[in-house]
């Protein structure tokens, strides 16, 4: 099964994978080797910490590799966004409260609900897909059925919306 994601999201996954594989894993393996040379491994906290860190890195590499291989990279800037689709930023009006809400549909790994980035697989996103400005729709949410109207559809790059964009330094474990 493929997982939709933006080019920027895909690039971040590849960047983290390379950093862990080429920088962090060799550095940690060396820390483990140095600690092992100090003697009794069963009571050597540095050795145990490096061993655990390597285990975590290997698990993360496995996960990232799986995500990279299943990625369906989509460039939402190439789509007209006349209808709600992957990458659309959608302003909706809640009929119950008459309040505006704004969401951007993105991949699972890119979603940050606190920044209005919702997974394309979420119930709200699925209910909006294919809708146009002026369309209304209902969605079953945990707190009941809600009804909305599409007020606006536009494209805004999700990385201008993210508050916590990861950088290489975020991939390290210090």
Helices and strands as residue ranges (DSSP letters): E 3-6, H 7-19, I 20-24, H 25-36, H 45-69, E 71-74, G 76-78, E 88-94, E 100-106, G 108-110, G 113-115, E 117-119, H 123-128, E 136-141, E 144-155, H 158-161, G 168-171
